[in-house]
């Protein structure tokens, strides 16, 4: 039983770290010089991606 809880907690920590990395990356990338859009478009792109997910090609 303890081992099962440990596995679940480890998975939750990994997922939380992944979400945090994704949010930080999503915030910083628009400020990189090679980013093809202005930083102000970040909110628009976030909403677009959240709505359509990986369907955008």
ZIVEN-V101924 format. One record per pair of residues at least 12 apart in sequence whose C-alpha atoms are under 10 Angstrom apart, sorted by the first residue. I is the first residue (numbers start at 1). J is the second residue. If there is no record, write none. Layout:
i/j
I/J
I/J
//
This chain:
i/j
26/42
26/43
26/46
27/39
27/42
27/43
28/42
29/42
30/42
//
